[in-house]
Amino acid sequence: MQLFINGDEKTLDGPLSLAQLIEQMGMKSDRVAVELNREIVARAYWTEIWLKEGDRLEIVHFVGGGSSSRLNNESAGW
């Protein structure tokens, strides 16, 4: 099955649910947002949605981190 993930064409074995794809990609589901064919998909439906040939996905993986220096700069009026 051909899918487009973040603009890249990928060939995957199907059938495959959206939840299975996220797991297969090694991503933590609680840190991911998914858009399927230009519509955001609520995490509660990932197990029910089966991907089809040519589907287009945008997957955003949230990453924690940052610096406290920004907070210090903002409080100093920068």
C-alpha positions as CSV (number, residue, x, y, z in Angstrom):
1,M,0.0,0.0,0.0
2,Q,1.3,3.5,-1.0
3,L,0.9,6.2,1.6
4,F,2.2,9.8,1.7
5,I,3.5,10.6,5.2
6,N,4.7,14.2,5.8
7,G,5.1,14.6,2.0
8,D,7.2,11.4,1.5
9,E,5.8,8.4,-0.4
10,K,6.0,5.2,1.7
11,T,5.2,1.6,0.8
12,L,3.7,-0.4,3.7
13,D,2.1,-3.7,4.1
14,G,-1.6,-3.5,4.7
15,P,-4.2,-3.6,5.9
16,L,-3.1,-1.2,8.6
17,S,-5.0,0.9,11.1
18,L,-3.9,4.4,12.0
19,A,-3.0,3.2,15.5
20,Q,-0.9,0.4,14.0
21,L,0.9,2.8,11.8
22,I,1.9,5.0,14.7
23,E,3.0,2.0,16.7
24,Q,5.0,0.7,13.7
25,M,6.7,4.0,13.4
26,G,7.9,3.8,17.0
27,M,6.0,6.9,18.1
28,K,4.3,7.4,21.5
29,S,0.6,7.9,20.7
30,D,0.2,10.5,23.6
31,R,2.8,12.7,21.9
32,V,1.5,12.6,18.3
33,A,-1.1,14.5,16.4
34,V,-2.4,13.2,13.0
35,E,-4.0,14.7,10.1
36,L,-5.4,12.3,7.5
37,N,-6.4,13.6,4.1
38,R,-6.5,17.2,5.5
39,E,-8.6,16.3,8.6
40,I,-7.3,16.0,12.1
41,V,-8.1,12.6,13.6
42,A,-9.0,12.3,17.3
43,R,-6.8,9.7,19.0
44,A,-10.0,7.9,20.2
45,Y,-10.6,6.9,16.6
46,W,-7.2,5.7,15.6
47,T,-8.0,2.0,16.1
48,E,-11.1,2.3,14.0
49,I,-9.6,4.1,11.0
50,W,-8.1,1.8,8.3
51,L,-5.6,3.4,5.9
52,K,-6.2,3.1,2.2
53,E,-4.0,3.3,-0.9
54,G,-3.0,6.9,-1.5
55,D,-3.9,8.3,1.9
56,R,-2.0,11.4,2.9
57,L,-0.9,11.8,6.5
58,E,0.8,14.6,8.3
59,I,2.1,13.4,11.6
60,V,3.5,15.8,14.2
61,H,5.5,14.4,17.1
62,F,5.7,16.7,20.1
63,V,9.0,17.0,21.8
64,G,9.6,18.3,25.3
65,G,12.4,20.5,26.4
66,G,13.4,24.1,26.3
67,S,15.3,26.6,28.3
68,S,14.5,28.6,31.4
69,S,16.6,31.5,29.9
70,R,13.6,32.5,27.8
71,L,11.5,32.9,30.9
72,N,14.3,35.0,32.5
73,N,14.5,37.2,29.4
74,E,10.7,37.8,29.3
75,S,10.6,38.7,32.9
76,A,13.4,41.2,32.3
77,G,11.3,42.9,29.6
78,W,13.2,41.5,26.5
